[in-house]
Amino acid sequence: MRKIKLTREEQAIEDSLEEFVPVDRNEYEQIVQAIAARKKDTVLNIRVNSHDLANIKHKAQRLGIKYQTFLSELIHRIAQAQ
């Protein structure tokens, strides 16, 4: 049988399959709802100070995430605050 060479991404996916944990129907529905609630379906264009953006990018980099994701999470938290 011929061995297939996987890319790094494909190998990471295959390796993560070993971590699969089955969940019950209720927990599955909660996961589906959480994913749907966080779906990004609108584009927002804003102008910001370049110094502020540089600081945001730096903070996001320290967290190991993209700055767009960081800003999206901030907006989400503000929108959910009561």
Buried (B, 14 or more C-beta within 10 A) or exposed (E): EEEEEEEEEEEEEEEEEEEEEEEEEEEEEEEEEEEEEEEEEEEEEEEEEEEEEEEBBEEBEEEEEEBEEBBBBEEEEEEEEE
